[in-house]
């Protein structure tokens, strides 16, 4: 459902800074809860699906999802992974890298400076939207006592 919301609604928004990548927030929660290989398969699959259905260059979403997974695995021993601030920053890193790589690939180095403000504002917007995605996903993935 989150993927459909992102692919249909978010990509159709008129301003570039409002196109939050909601699946990065889901990827952060998956990285926390799934075993390593399961998270890799999930990230690669949904990165590929996101790239194909949004008509973007293949690899931008998949690479950012795998980067988020890698950074979470590296930082999980040094940082409090339950902290919402940590998870929001991880979403921000993933979205920023994805945006900058897309700008560099599409526009080259000459367009990178002009694409940075949109990438930065999209990153901030994605970080602000992230808790509204992560909290329901966290609730769904946790074992509830019935």
N, C-alpha and C positions, 0 to 999 in steps of 0.2 A: 504494500500500500504506500509506503514511503517512497519507493522507487517510482511508482506511477505519479505521485504528487510532484516529485522532482522532475521527472521527464516531461510531464504535460504542463504543469503549472509554472514551475520555476524557470524553465527554459524559454517560456513565452513572455516573461516579464520584460517591459521595455527598457529598463535601466540595467546596465551590466552589474552594478553593485548589489542589486536585489536578487541575483541568481545564486542563492545559497546552495551549497552542495550538502544535502541532507544525509546522503549515504555515507559520508565520512564520519558523521556522528554515530551512525549505526555500526560502522567498521570499528570504531573505538570500543564500543560495548562488546562486539564480537571478539575483539582481541583480548578483552579481559575475561571472557567467559568460556570460549572454546579452546580445545587443545590446539597446540601449535599448527599441526598439519591441517586440521579442520579449518582453522582460521585462514590459512594460506589458500586453501581451495575456495573457501567462501569469498575471500577478497579478490582473487583472480577472476572467479566466475562473475561476480557482480560488477567488477571493473570492466570486464569485457562486455557484459550486457549493457551497462551504462553508456559505454562508448558507441556501441552499435545503435542503440535506440535513440540516442541524442544526436547522432550524426557527426560526432567529433572524431578527431584523429585517434586511431586506436592506440591505446596504451596510456593516455593521460590519466584516466580514472583508475585503471588497474595499477599503474605505478604509484599513484598517490595512496591508494588503499594498502598496497603492500608496504609502502614507506611508513604509514601510520602503524601498521602491525609490527614492523621491524623496530621502530622507535619505542613503541610500547614495551616490546620484549627487552630491549636494551635498558630502558629507564625504569622498568618495574621494580628492580631491586633497590634502586636509590631513591625513589619517589613514592609518595602516598598515592597509589592508583585509585583509591576510593574518592579522592578529592575532586570535586567538580571543576575547580580551577585548573588542575592538571589535565583533566579530560578536555576541557574547552581549549586549552593551549595546544593540545595534541591535534584537535580538529583544525585549529588555526594554522598550524604548521603544514598539515596535509593539504588544506585548501590553497594556501599561499604557494606551495611548491607546484601544485597542479596548475594554478592560474599562470604562474610565471613560465612554466615549461610550455604551456599552450601558447602564450604570447610570443615566446622565443621561436617556437616552431613555425607558427603561422606568419609572424611579422618579421622575424629575424632580429638582429641586434639593434637595427635602426628604429624599430617600433617598440622595443622593450621599455624605454623610458616613458613613452606615452601610455603604455598599458599598465604601468605599475600602480597609478592611483586607483584604477578600477579593480586591480587584483587585491590591493590593500583593503579597499572598502568592502569587497566581496568576502574577504577573510574575516573582517570584523563582524559583518552581518551573519556569516555562518557560525561564528563563535557565539553570538548572542542567541541565535536560533537553536544551537546545539542542545541546551538543557531540555528544551521542549520536545526533542526527539529522543535524547538519551534516557530520560526518566521513564517514559512509557516502555521503551525497549528493555531497560533494566528490570522493570516490574514484570514484564512478560517472561524474561529469561530466568528470573529467580524462582526457586522452588517455594511454593506457597503451601502453608499448612492448611489442610482442608478438614 
